[in-house]
Amino acid sequence: KQEVTQIPAALSVPEGENLVLNCSFTDSAIYNLQWFRQDPGKGLTSLLLIQSSQREQTSGRLNASLDKSSGRSTLYIAASQPGDSATYLCAVIPTGANSKLTFGKGITLSVRP
Amino acid sequence: DTEVTQTPKHLVMGMTNKKSLKCEQHMGHRAMYWYKQKAKKPPELMFVYSYEKLSINESVPSRFSPECPNSSLLNLHLHALQPEDSALYLCASSHHSGSYEQYFGPGTRLTVT
């Protein structure tokens, strides 16, 4: 059974800091890995999708990497801003017709002005 | 249009009420999903529809009844709910079921009194 872990559960950093959010998974037979952002009481916003054949994806100040062999993904946020404060979830998408995303519990990020 | 819409945003209902949640997407996606999310937890999959047919039911109690009238619309009918069913209900869609990127709606905040 796939398990996805995100540690730590919460992180507080000063504005302007570059930071890395970690995601680990136990079963490397994944098709994609998706990073989401969730603001309190809101839906999930897809940030980046990395296909298993890719090593990384970039969007603006965000860069996500994937190492299937070690079961790890990282989300790099450059020059963090208070507006980046949110919960960040990673989810792995299995191969095949099974549509179940397996989510980590998320990392709640607070960027202090 | 890369948006999934959900109505209503908030819903308060008594345990004897019948209500429905609505989800709509116009991205041509053929898979649609219902998730339930409790506070500070990741989303939990409830149902998956593929080409308007129910393909996955995660052993959800029968007081939740999904319906997919067409490829753009997904409903969740609620009847005789319990207070512990209070949660954020999220709808998502993807091109097809399986290993495809999922796009989430903003959610409906449900409170059962």
gemmi code that builds the backbone of each chain (N, CA, C; Angstrom):
import gemmi

chains = {
    "A": [
        ("LYS", (0.847, -1.185, 0.000), (0.000, 0.000, 0.000), (0.888, 1.243, 0.000)),
        ("GLN", (0.581, 2.148, -0.900), (1.380, 3.377, -1.009), (1.181, 4.260, 0.210)),
        ("GLU", (2.267, 4.762, 0.746), (2.212, 5.750, 1.826), (3.035, 6.962, 1.413)),
        ("VAL", (2.469, 8.128, 1.652), (3.124, 9.388, 1.299), (3.333, 10.187, 2.579)),
        ("THR", (4.551, 10.626, 2.780), (4.912, 11.325, 4.017), (5.439, 12.714, 3.690)),
        ("GLN", (4.979, 13.680, 4.450), (5.498, 15.038, 4.337), (5.915, 15.504, 5.729)),
        ("ILE", (7.176, 15.807, 5.860), (7.734, 16.246, 7.135), (8.587, 17.478, 6.880)),
        ("PRO", (8.472, 18.551, 7.732), (7.645, 18.602, 8.927), (6.194, 18.931, 8.599)),
        ("ALA", (5.316, 18.881, 9.573), (3.914, 19.209, 9.346), (3.703, 20.704, 9.207)),
        ("ALA", (4.594, 21.489, 9.808), (4.469, 22.939, 9.753), (5.853, 23.560, 9.674)),
        ("LEU", (5.905, 24.717, 9.037), (7.171, 25.396, 8.807), (6.927, 26.901, 8.828)),
        ("SER", (7.778, 27.630, 9.521), (7.658, 29.083, 9.565), (8.993, 29.674, 9.153)),
        ("VAL", (8.986, 30.560, 8.167), (10.228, 31.129, 7.653), (10.057, 32.634, 7.479)),
        ("PRO", (11.149, 33.394, 7.497), (11.046, 34.823, 7.207), (10.923, 35.052, 5.705)),
        ("GLU", (10.302, 36.141, 5.359), (10.129, 36.511, 3.958), (11.477, 36.573, 3.241)),
        ("GLY", (11.496, 36.130, 1.991), (12.709, 36.204, 1.187), (13.545, 34.946, 1.201)),
        ("GLU", (13.244, 34.045, 2.141), (14.041, 32.824, 2.244), (13.672, 31.847, 1.117)),
        ("ASN", (14.694, 31.145, 0.619), (14.455, 30.028, -0.299), (14.182, 28.796, 0.546)),
        ("LEU", (13.204, 28.003, 0.168), (12.887, 26.851, 1.014), (12.530, 25.639, 0.178)),
        ("VAL", (12.669, 24.498, 0.840), (12.426, 23.202, 0.210), (11.413, 22.437, 1.036)),
        ("LEU", (10.365, 21.975, 0.375), (9.358, 21.125, 1.021), (9.556, 19.702, 0.510)),
        ("ASN", (9.575, 18.763, 1.424), (9.873, 17.387, 1.074), (8.636, 16.497, 1.037)),
        ("CYS", (8.682, 15.510, 0.182), (7.616, 14.522, 0.049), (8.283, 13.178, -0.233)),
        ("SER", (7.933, 12.161, 0.542), (8.493, 10.836, 0.280), (7.358, 9.828, 0.115)),
        ("PHE", (7.605, 8.817, -0.699), (6.588, 7.804, -0.952), (7.236, 6.430, -0.945)),
        ("THR", (6.445, 5.420, -0.610), (7.024, 4.096, -0.366), (7.060, 3.218, -1.611)),
        ("ASP", (6.149, 3.404, -2.546), (6.079, 2.565, -3.734), (6.479, 3.387, -4.955)),
        ("SER", (7.571, 3.013, -5.597), (8.093, 3.816, -6.708), (7.322, 3.601, -8.014)),
        ("ALA", (6.334, 2.688, -8.000), (5.539, 2.435, -9.216), (4.464, 3.501, -9.363)),
        ("ILE", (4.916, 4.716, -9.590), (3.981, 5.816, -9.762), (4.022, 6.298, -11.199)),
        ("TYR", (2.921, 6.925, -11.624), (2.865, 7.473, -12.971), (3.212, 8.959, -12.961)),
        ("ASN", (2.603, 9.665, -12.019), (2.840, 11.101, -11.865), (2.905, 11.440, -10.389)),
        ("LEU", (3.423, 12.610, -10.115), (3.335, 13.181, -8.772), (2.858, 14.608, -8.933)),
        ("GLN", (1.896, 14.981, -8.116), (1.279, 16.295, -8.253), (1.452, 17.062, -6.945)),
        ("TRP", (1.861, 18.325, -7.040), (1.931, 19.218, -5.885), (0.742, 20.173, -5.943)),
        ("PHE", (0.104, 20.344, -4.756), (-1.055, 21.228, -4.629), (-0.788, 22.261, -3.549)),
        ("ARG", (-1.491, 23.366, -3.678), (-1.545, 24.370, -2.625), (-2.994, 24.466, -2.166)),
        ("GLN", (-3.172, 24.616, -0.850), (-4.525, 24.792, -0.322), (-4.516, 25.916, 0.705)),
        ("ASP", (-5.315, 26.939, 0.451), (-5.518, 28.003, 1.418), (-6.620, 27.572, 2.374)),
        ("PRO", (-6.632, 28.118, 3.597), (-7.604, 27.659, 4.607), (-9.046, 27.707, 4.104)),
        ("GLY", (-9.744, 26.585, 4.208), (-11.150, 26.503, 3.828), (-11.417, 26.526, 2.339)),
        ("LYS", (-10.355, 26.445, 1.546), (-10.510, 26.533, 0.092), (-10.200, 25.194, -0.568)),
        ("GLY", (-10.394, 25.169, -1.891), (-10.071, 23.961, -2.638), (-8.580, 23.831, -2.900)),
        ("LEU", (-8.217, 22.797, -3.634), (-6.813, 22.557, -3.957), (-6.477, 23.199, -5.298)),
        ("THR", (-5.347, 23.878, -5.327), (-4.852, 24.456, -6.571), (-3.652, 23.636, -7.015)),
        ("SER", (-3.703, 23.114, -8.220), (-2.582, 22.330, -8.734), (-1.431, 23.266, -9.065)),
        ("LEU", (-0.263, 22.964, -8.504), (0.925, 23.795, -8.738), (1.781, 23.218, -9.855)),
        ("LEU", (2.121, 21.966, -9.709), (3.013, 21.317, -10.666), (2.675, 19.840, -10.734)),
        ("LEU", (2.786, 19.301, -11.925), (2.642, 17.859, -12.139), (3.943, 17.372, -12.747)),
        ("ILE", (4.538, 16.352, -12.134), (5.751, 15.766, -12.695), (5.423, 14.359, -13.159)),
        ("GLN", (5.658, 14.108, -14.413), (5.464, 12.749, -14.918), (6.659, 11.896, -14.506)),
        ("SER", (6.428, 10.600, -14.407), (7.474, 9.708, -13.885), (8.711, 9.705, -14.766)),
        ("SER", (8.548, 10.074, -16.043), (9.695, 10.108, -16.954), (10.490, 11.402, -16.824)),
        ("GLN", (9.956, 12.357, -16.061), (10.627, 13.651, -15.897), (11.382, 13.687, -14.575)),
        ("ARG", (12.337, 14.582, -14.508), (13.091, 14.763, -13.267), (12.611, 16.003, -12.520)),
        ("GLU", (12.140, 17.020, -13.286), (11.688, 18.225, -12.614), (10.766, 19.030, -13.507)),
        ("GLN", (10.025, 19.942, -12.829), (9.147, 20.880, -13.507), (9.288, 22.223, -12.814)),
        ("THR", (9.143, 23.272, -13.608), (9.297, 24.627, -13.063), (8.100, 25.473, -13.466)),
        ("SER", (7.670, 26.314, -12.519), (6.641, 27.297, -12.813), (6.915, 28.517, -11.962)),
        ("GLY", (7.401, 29.563, -12.592), (7.704, 30.795, -11.857), (8.749, 30.559, -10.783)),
        ("ARG", (8.403, 30.868, -9.536), (9.351, 30.690, -8.415), (9.341, 29.268, -7.850)),
        ("LEU", (8.559, 28.399, -8.458), (8.429, 27.026, -7.962), (9.196, 26.061, -8.857)),
        ("ASN", (9.860, 25.117, -8.209), (10.529, 24.057, -8.948), (10.298, 22.757, -8.189)),
        ("ALA", (9.777, 21.750, -8.883), (9.552, 20.457, -8.245), (10.438, 19.422, -8.904)),
        ("SER", (11.029, 18.579, -8.085), (11.867, 17.505, -8.603), (11.305, 16.160, -8.168)),
        ("LEU", (11.680, 15.143, -8.906), (11.199, 13.792, -8.616), (12.338, 12.802, -8.774)),
        ("ASP", (12.554, 11.987, -7.747), (13.510, 10.899, -7.804), (12.747, 9.634, -7.447)),
        ("LYS", (12.292, 8.923, -8.473), (11.478, 7.729, -8.229), (12.251, 6.650, -7.493)),
        ("SER", (13.528, 6.501, -7.836), (14.294, 5.392, -7.253), (14.432, 5.532, -5.752)),
        ("SER", (14.520, 6.767, -5.283), (14.640, 6.967, -3.840), (13.300, 7.287, -3.199)),
        ("GLY", (12.236, 7.394, -4.004), (10.913, 7.660, -3.464), (10.781, 9.051, -2.873)),
        ("ARG", (11.338, 10.043, -3.578), (11.312, 11.390, -3.020), (10.979, 12.438, -4.067)),
        ("SER", (10.303, 13.470, -3.607), (10.073, 14.663, -4.408), (10.292, 15.875, -3.526)),
        ("THR", (10.770, 16.952, -4.122), (10.918, 18.203, -3.380), (10.247, 19.330, -4.155)),
        ("LEU", (9.685, 20.247, -3.421), (9.136, 21.483, -3.984), (9.993, 22.620, -3.466)),
        ("TYR", (10.666, 23.284, -4.380), (11.545, 24.408, -4.052), (10.791, 25.703, -4.310)),
        ("ILE", (10.743, 26.566, -3.305), (10.109, 27.875, -3.448), (11.200, 28.928, -3.283)),
        ("ALA", (11.403, 29.689, -4.325), (12.434, 30.729, -4.288), (11.856, 32.037, -3.759)),
        ("ALA", (12.665, 32.747, -3.004), (12.314, 34.095, -2.534), (10.896, 34.133, -1.971)),
        ("SER", (10.685, 33.393, -0.905), (9.328, 33.233, -0.365), (8.698, 34.574, 0.021)),
        ("GLN", (7.369, 34.625, -0.126), (6.589, 35.824, 0.163), (5.458, 35.468, 1.126)),
        ("PRO", (4.947, 36.451, 1.890), (3.815, 36.143, 2.786), (2.637, 35.500, 2.060)),
        ("GLY", (2.436, 35.856, 0.803), (1.354, 35.261, 0.010), (1.553, 33.793, -0.290)),
        ("ASP", (2.737, 33.263, -0.017), (2.982, 31.825, -0.200), (2.474, 31.022, 0.990)),
        ("SER", (2.059, 31.702, 2.043), (1.555, 31.009, 3.233), (0.311, 30.198, 2.871)),
        ("ALA", (0.386, 28.900, 3.104), (-0.693, 27.971, 2.735), (-0.248, 26.578, 3.153)),
        ("THR", (-1.111, 25.601, 2.909), (-0.730, 24.201, 3.090), (-0.387, 23.618, 1.732)),
        ("TYR", (0.746, 22.933, 1.683), (1.217, 22.331, 0.446), (1.106, 20.813, 0.569)),
        ("LEU", (0.382, 20.222, -0.369), (0.188, 18.761, -0.357), (0.826, 18.155, -1.599)),
        ("CYS", (1.467, 17.020, -1.402), (1.883, 16.250, -2.568), (0.994, 15.021, -2.664)),
        ("ALA", (0.805, 14.549, -3.878), (-0.032, 13.377, -4.106), (0.581, 12.557, -5.225)),
        ("VAL", (0.625, 11.250, -5.033), (1.170, 10.383, -6.070), (0.015, 9.736, -6.826)),
        ("ILE", (0.226, 9.591, -8.093), (-0.763, 9.009, -8.985), (-0.222, 7.670, -9.448)),
        ("PRO", (-0.944, 6.600, -9.189), (-0.404, 5.274, -9.534), (-0.471, 5.006, -11.030)),
        ("THR", (0.276, 4.026, -11.476), (0.149, 3.578, -12.850), (-1.156, 2.804, -13.003)),
        ("GLY", (-1.627, 2.716, -14.229), (-2.819, 1.919, -14.490), (-4.102, 2.695, -14.300)),
        ("ALA", (-5.188, 1.950, -14.316), (-6.524, 2.553, -14.320), (-7.002, 2.934, -12.935)),
        ("ASN", (-6.252, 2.623, -11.902), (-6.638, 2.999, -10.554), (-6.538, 4.507, -10.419)),
        ("SER", (-7.654, 5.143, -10.135), (-7.673, 6.601, -10.151), (-7.377, 7.226, -8.810)),
        ("LYS", (-6.919, 6.462, -7.862), (-6.804, 7.004, -6.517), (-5.499, 7.747, -6.326)),
        ("LEU", (-5.630, 9.034, -6.073), (-4.483, 9.803, -5.612), (-4.202, 9.406, -4.172)),
        ("THR", (-2.941, 9.258, -3.843), (-2.562, 9.084, -2.446), (-1.881, 10.366, -1.999)),
        ("PHE", (-2.507, 11.039, -1.026), (-2.013, 12.325, -0.559), (-1.110, 12.163, 0.650)),
        ("GLY", (-0.145, 13.071, 0.765), (0.512, 13.278, 2.043), (-0.377, 14.150, 2.912)),
        ("LYS", (0.004, 14.300, 4.176), (-0.825, 15.079, 5.093), (-0.628, 16.577, 4.942)),
        ("GLY", (0.368, 16.970, 4.169), (0.566, 18.385, 3.897), (1.558, 19.053, 4.828)),
        ("ILE", (2.128, 20.132, 4.344), (3.017, 20.978, 5.149), (2.393, 22.361, 5.181)),
        ("THR", (2.116, 22.859, 6.374), (1.547, 24.201, 6.523), (2.679, 25.202, 6.635)),
        ("LEU", (2.773, 26.047, 5.643), (3.861, 27.017, 5.537), (3.369, 28.392, 5.966)),
        ("SER", (4.146, 29.036, 6.806), (3.869, 30.410, 7.208), (5.102, 31.233, 6.862)),
        ("VAL", (4.933, 32.254, 6.025), (6.030, 33.133, 5.659), (5.828, 34.456, 6.385)),
        ("ARG", (6.742, 34.784, 7.279), (6.618, 35.975, 8.127), (7.142, 37.205, 7.389)),
        ("PRO", (6.398, 38.316, 7.441), (6.869, 39.543, 6.761), (8.135, 40.071, 7.422)),
    ],
    "B": [
        ("ASP", (-11.043, 27.225, -20.691), (-11.625, 27.231, -19.362), (-11.048, 26.055, -18.575)),
        ("THR", (-10.253, 26.348, -17.553), (-9.633, 25.281, -16.758), (-10.207, 25.292, -15.355)),
        ("GLU", (-11.504, 25.459, -15.250), (-12.100, 25.645, -13.947), (-13.140, 24.571, -13.643)),
        ("VAL", (-13.104, 24.151, -12.388), (-14.148, 23.296, -11.840), (-14.951, 24.161, -10.868)),
        ("THR", (-16.242, 24.219, -11.074), (-17.077, 25.048, -10.192), (-17.934, 24.159, -9.304)),
        ("GLN", (-18.188, 24.644, -8.092), (-19.022, 23.906, -7.150), (-20.015, 24.850, -6.509)),
        ("THR", (-21.240, 24.365, -6.361), (-22.267, 25.125, -5.651), (-23.023, 24.197, -4.721)),
        ("PRO", (-23.491, 24.701, -3.563), (-23.198, 26.030, -3.038), (-21.818, 26.082, -2.399)),
        ("LYS", (-21.363, 27.256, -2.008), (-20.078, 27.390, -1.309), (-20.202, 26.880, 0.130)),
        ("HIS", (-21.336, 27.177, 0.734), (-21.598, 26.752, 2.106), (-22.987, 26.144, 2.162)),
        ("LEU", (-23.158, 25.158, 3.035), (-24.460, 24.526, 3.210), (-24.602, 24.082, 4.659)),
        ("VAL", (-25.709, 24.495, 5.267), (-26.035, 24.026, 6.613), (-27.329, 23.238, 6.497)),
        ("MET", (-27.327, 22.029, 7.005), (-28.523, 21.194, 6.900), (-28.743, 20.398, 8.170)),
        ("GLY", (-30.017, 20.136, 8.456), (-30.357, 19.297, 9.582), (-30.265, 17.837, 9.198)),
        ("MET", (-30.295, 16.984, 10.200), (-30.101, 15.552, 9.955), (-31.262, 14.928, 9.187)),
        ("THR", (-32.395, 15.604, 9.117), (-33.520, 15.034, 8.378), (-33.677, 15.637, 6.979)),
        ("ASN", (-32.825, 16.595, 6.670), (-32.947, 17.281, 5.380), (-32.430, 16.433, 4.231)),
        ("LYS", (-32.875, 16.816, 3.017), (-32.284, 16.305, 1.781), (-31.737, 17.499, 1.021)),
        ("LYS", (-30.490, 17.422, 0.630), (-29.868, 18.490, -0.135), (-28.964, 17.874, -1.188)),
        ("SER", (-28.504, 18.719, -2.119), (-27.590, 18.243, -3.158), (-26.448, 19.215, -3.347)),
        ("LEU", (-25.279, 18.671, -3.623), (-24.114, 19.454, -4.020), (-23.939, 19.290, -5.526)),
        ("LYS", (-23.479, 20.380, -6.150), (-23.326, 20.360, -7.604), (-21.908, 20.703, -7.995)),
        ("CYS", (-21.428, 20.053, -9.034), (-20.084, 20.281, -9.563), (-20.174, 20.330, -11.077)),
        ("GLU", (-19.460, 21.249, -11.668), (-19.515, 21.397, -13.120), (-18.122, 21.697, -13.679)),
        ("GLN", (-17.819, 21.121, -14.839), (-16.570, 21.446, -15.544), (-16.862, 21.439, -17.037)),
        ("HIS", (-16.152, 22.322, -17.742), (-16.344, 22.418, -19.189), (-15.009, 22.286, -19.899)),
        ("MET", (-14.173, 21.382, -19.362), (-12.864, 21.142, -19.949), (-12.867, 19.900, -20.831)),
        ("GLY", (-14.038, 19.268, -20.985), (-14.098, 18.050, -21.780), (-13.556, 16.839, -21.051)),
        ("HIS", (-13.388, 16.965, -19.737), (-12.884, 15.839, -18.949), (-13.941, 14.749, -18.844)),
        ("ARG", (-13.489, 13.482, -18.879), (-14.428, 12.370, -18.832), (-14.387, 11.641, -17.493)),
        ("ALA", (-13.596, 12.088, -16.570), (-13.572, 11.509, -15.224), (-13.851, 12.608, -14.217)),
        ("MET", (-14.712, 12.302, -13.250), (-15.034, 13.264, -12.202), (-15.051, 12.543, -10.861)),
        ("TYR", (-14.710, 13.299, -9.814), (-14.440, 12.711, -8.507), (-15.123, 13.513, -7.402)),
        ("TRP", (-15.530, 12.812, -6.351), (-15.915, 13.467, -5.101), (-14.926, 13.066, -4.013)),
        ("TYR", (-14.465, 14.085, -3.260), (-13.602, 13.886, -2.111), (-14.246, 14.543, -0.898)),
        ("LYS", (-13.925, 13.990, 0.267), (-14.326, 14.592, 1.541), (-13.055, 14.970, 2.284)),
        ("GLN", (-13.043, 16.181, 2.848), (-11.858, 16.609, 3.589), (-12.258, 17.161, 4.954)),
        ("LYS", (-11.742, 16.553, 5.997), (-11.913, 17.059, 7.353), (-10.761, 18.005, 7.662)),
        ("ALA", (-10.969, 18.820, 8.686), (-9.992, 19.847, 9.030), (-8.613, 19.235, 9.295)),
        ("LYS", (-7.606, 19.851, 8.707), (-6.200, 19.479, 8.891), (-5.888, 18.034, 8.455)),
        ("LYS", (-6.703, 17.510, 7.552), (-6.473, 16.182, 6.984), (-6.414, 16.299, 5.463)),
        ("PRO", (-5.781, 15.352, 4.783), (-5.826, 15.381, 3.320), (-7.189, 14.922, 2.806)),
        ("PRO", (-7.501, 15.229, 1.562), (-8.781, 14.767, 0.994), (-8.846, 13.250, 0.947)),
        ("GLU", (-10.062, 12.737, 1.155), (-10.316, 11.295, 1.055), (-11.259, 11.047, -0.113)),
        ("LEU", (-10.869, 10.158, -0.988), (-11.700, 9.841, -2.145), (-12.993, 9.170, -1.710)),
        ("MET", (-14.094, 9.627, -2.344), (-15.406, 8.998, -2.090), (-15.869, 8.211, -3.320)),
        ("PHE", (-15.957, 8.899, -4.451), (-16.497, 8.298, -5.672), (-15.686, 8.760, -6.887)),
        ("VAL", (-15.663, 7.884, -7.900), (-15.091, 8.234, -9.196), (-16.101, 7.864, -10.279)),
        ("TYR", (-16.343, 8.804, -11.186), (-17.140, 8.540, -12.376), (-16.230, 8.608, -13.599)),
        ("SER", (-16.386, 7.611, -14.454), (-15.644, 7.582, -15.701), (-16.653, 7.414, -16.832)),
        ("TYR", (-16.664, 8.356, -17.750), (-17.630, 8.344, -18.860), (-19.052, 8.170, -18.323)),
        ("GLU", (-19.353, 8.947, -17.304), (-20.671, 9.033, -16.691), (-21.112, 7.771, -15.962)),
        ("LYS", (-20.200, 6.843, -15.797), (-20.533, 5.630, -15.047), (-19.702, 5.588, -13.769)),
        ("LEU", (-20.327, 5.143, -12.691), (-19.635, 5.024, -11.424), (-18.594, 3.908, -11.521)),
        ("SER", (-17.333, 4.265, -11.295), (-16.284, 3.257, -11.405), (-15.665, 2.914, -10.057)),
        ("ILE", (-15.701, 3.832, -9.135), (-15.159, 3.564, -7.801), (-16.102, 4.149, -6.756)),
        ("ASN", (-16.445, 3.338, -5.765), (-17.169, 3.775, -4.580), (-16.338, 3.290, -3.407)),
        ("GLU", (-15.789, 4.213, -2.656), (-14.904, 3.858, -1.554), (-15.693, 3.486, -0.297)),
        ("SER", (-16.652, 2.573, -0.475), (-17.457, 2.100, 0.672), (-18.090, 3.254, 1.428)),
        ("VAL", (-18.648, 4.178, 0.656), (-19.274, 5.361, 1.248), (-20.692, 5.001, 1.701)),
        ("PRO", (-21.125, 5.469, 2.878), (-22.496, 5.170, 3.339), (-23.537, 5.627, 2.336)),
        ("SER", (-24.656, 4.920, 2.310), (-25.692, 5.180, 1.309), (-26.408, 6.509, 1.501)),
        ("ARG", (-26.166, 7.171, 2.606), (-26.755, 8.511, 2.778), (-26.114, 9.526, 1.825)),
        ("PHE", (-25.012, 9.147, 1.213), (-24.395, 9.916, 0.127), (-24.698, 9.201, -1.184)),
        ("SER", (-25.338, 9.906, -2.119), (-25.722, 9.281, -3.377), (-25.219, 10.134, -4.536)),
        ("PRO", (-24.214, 9.637, -5.274), (-23.697, 10.431, -6.385), (-24.537, 10.230, -7.646)),
        ("GLU", (-24.414, 11.215, -8.529), (-25.118, 11.144, -9.803), (-24.315, 11.910, -10.836)),
        ("CYS", (-24.210, 11.363, -12.044), (-23.493, 12.049, -13.121), (-24.426, 12.131, -14.320)),
        ("PRO", (-25.247, 13.172, -14.412), (-26.255, 13.260, -15.477), (-25.646, 13.394, -16.881)),
        ("ASN", (-24.485, 14.051, -16.962), (-23.787, 14.165, -18.244), (-22.309, 14.359, -17.973)),
        ("SER", (-21.535, 14.471, -19.019), (-20.079, 14.474, -18.850), (-19.553, 15.736, -18.168)),
        ("SER", (-20.387, 16.778, -18.066), (-19.934, 18.031, -17.474), (-20.406, 18.231, -16.044)),
        ("LEU", (-21.326, 17.418, -15.606), (-22.023, 17.683, -14.360), (-21.949, 16.492, -13.409)),
        ("LEU", (-21.703, 16.795, -12.150), (-21.648, 15.759, -11.117), (-22.405, 16.275, -9.897)),
        ("ASN", (-23.301, 15.459, -9.402), (-24.067, 15.829, -8.213), (-23.751, 14.883, -7.068)),
        ("LEU", (-23.956, 15.367, -5.856), (-23.880, 14.506, -4.675), (-25.126, 14.777, -3.847)),
        ("HIS", (-26.003, 13.791, -3.802), (-27.260, 13.927, -3.068), (-27.051, 13.462, -1.632)),
        ("LEU", (-27.571, 14.263, -0.711), (-27.340, 14.045, 0.712), (-28.672, 13.835, 1.419)),
        ("HIS", (-28.722, 12.813, 2.262), (-29.967, 12.530, 2.971), (-29.646, 11.873, 4.308)),
        ("ALA", (-30.287, 12.373, 5.342), (-30.150, 11.787, 6.683), (-28.695, 11.753, 7.122)),
        ("LEU", (-28.011, 12.869, 6.945), (-26.601, 12.926, 7.330), (-26.440, 13.043, 8.843)),
        ("GLN", (-25.250, 12.758, 9.300), (-24.880, 12.837, 10.698), (-23.949, 14.036, 10.915)),
        ("PRO", (-23.881, 14.547, 12.125), (-22.962, 15.677, 12.388), (-21.527, 15.380, 11.984)),
        ("GLU", (-21.103, 14.133, 12.086), (-19.718, 13.813, 11.722), (-19.472, 13.869, 10.206)),
        ("ASP", (-20.537, 14.052, 9.426), (-20.380, 14.232, 7.988), (-20.029, 15.678, 7.630)),
        ("SER", (-20.030, 16.533, 8.618), (-19.621, 17.925, 8.378), (-18.178, 17.936, 7.904)),
        ("ALA", (-17.938, 18.596, 6.780), (-16.597, 18.583, 6.167), (-16.608, 19.499, 4.951)),
        ("LEU", (-15.464, 19.615, 4.310), (-15.341, 20.281, 3.018), (-15.455, 19.198, 1.945)),
        ("TYR", (-16.402, 19.343, 1.038), (-16.583, 18.373, -0.032), (-16.019, 18.961, -1.318)),
        ("LEU", (-15.065, 18.245, -1.867), (-14.336, 18.706, -3.035), (-14.677, 17.854, -4.242)),
        ("CYS", (-14.847, 18.513, -5.350), (-15.046, 17.848, -6.625), (-13.768, 18.030, -7.442)),
        ("ALA", (-13.441, 17.054, -8.257), (-12.282, 17.152, -9.131), (-12.618, 16.509, -10.470)),
        ("SER", (-11.828, 16.838, -11.483), (-11.999, 16.206, -12.782), (-10.636, 15.969, -13.412)),
        ("SER", (-10.598, 15.033, -14.364), (-9.381, 14.792, -15.130), (-9.778, 14.317, -16.521)),
        ("HIS", (-8.836, 14.361, -17.443), (-9.148, 13.993, -18.832), (-9.816, 12.623, -18.911)),
        ("HIS", (-9.201, 11.662, -18.266), (-9.769, 10.322, -18.152), (-9.456, 9.834, -16.754)),
        ("SER", (-10.107, 8.768, -16.350), (-9.713, 8.176, -15.076), (-8.361, 7.495, -15.282)),
        ("GLY", (-7.656, 7.286, -14.205), (-6.318, 6.718, -14.327), (-5.280, 7.754, -13.980)),
        ("SER", (-4.183, 7.706, -14.633), (-3.014, 8.475, -14.192), (-2.962, 9.864, -14.807)),
        ("TYR", (-3.988, 10.630, -14.628), (-4.069, 11.959, -15.219), (-4.160, 13.029, -14.138)),
        ("GLU", (-3.664, 14.209, -14.477), (-3.707, 15.336, -13.561), (-5.145, 15.651, -13.192)),
        ("GLN", (-5.370, 15.867, -11.893), (-6.703, 16.190, -11.422), (-6.799, 17.678, -11.102)),
        ("TYR", (-7.921, 18.257, -11.472), (-8.212, 19.655, -11.224), (-9.355, 19.715, -10.222)),
        ("PHE", (-9.147, 20.491, -9.168), (-10.110, 20.549, -8.075), (-10.940, 21.821, -8.117)),
        ("GLY", (-12.169, 21.700, -7.636), (-13.024, 22.850, -7.430), (-12.757, 23.489, -6.077)),
        ("PRO", (-13.449, 24.595, -5.769), (-13.230, 25.315, -4.516), (-13.863, 24.653, -3.305)),
        ("GLY", (-14.740, 23.684, -3.531), (-15.326, 22.954, -2.416), (-16.638, 23.539, -1.918)),
        ("THR", (-17.396, 22.692, -1.236), (-18.596, 23.107, -0.510), (-18.370, 22.786, 0.956)),
        ("ARG", (-18.487, 23.804, 1.803), (-18.354, 23.607, 3.253), (-19.704, 23.182, 3.793)),
        ("LEU", (-19.813, 21.951, 4.230), (-21.067, 21.393, 4.723), (-21.053, 21.296, 6.234)),
        ("THR", (-22.099, 21.812, 6.845), (-22.287, 21.676, 8.287), (-23.621, 20.967, 8.529)),
        ("VAL", (-23.576, 19.881, 9.270), (-24.783, 19.121, 9.603), (-25.116, 19.367, 11.067)),
        ("THR", (-26.311, 19.896, 11.318), (-26.690, 20.252, 12.692), (-27.684, 19.254, 13.264)),
    ],
}
model = gemmi.Model(1)
for chain_id, residues in chains.items():
    chain = gemmi.Chain(chain_id)
    for i, (resn, *xyz) in enumerate(residues, 1):
        res = gemmi.Residue()
        res.name, res.seqid = resn, gemmi.SeqId(i, " ")
        for name, pos in zip(("N", "CA", "C"), xyz):
            atom = gemmi.Atom()
            atom.name, atom.element = name, gemmi.Element(name[0])
            atom.pos, atom.b_iso = gemmi.Position(*pos), 0.0
            res.add_atom(atom)
        chain.add_residue(res)
    model.add_chain(chain)
structure = gemmi.Structure()
structure.add_model(model)
structure.setup_entities()
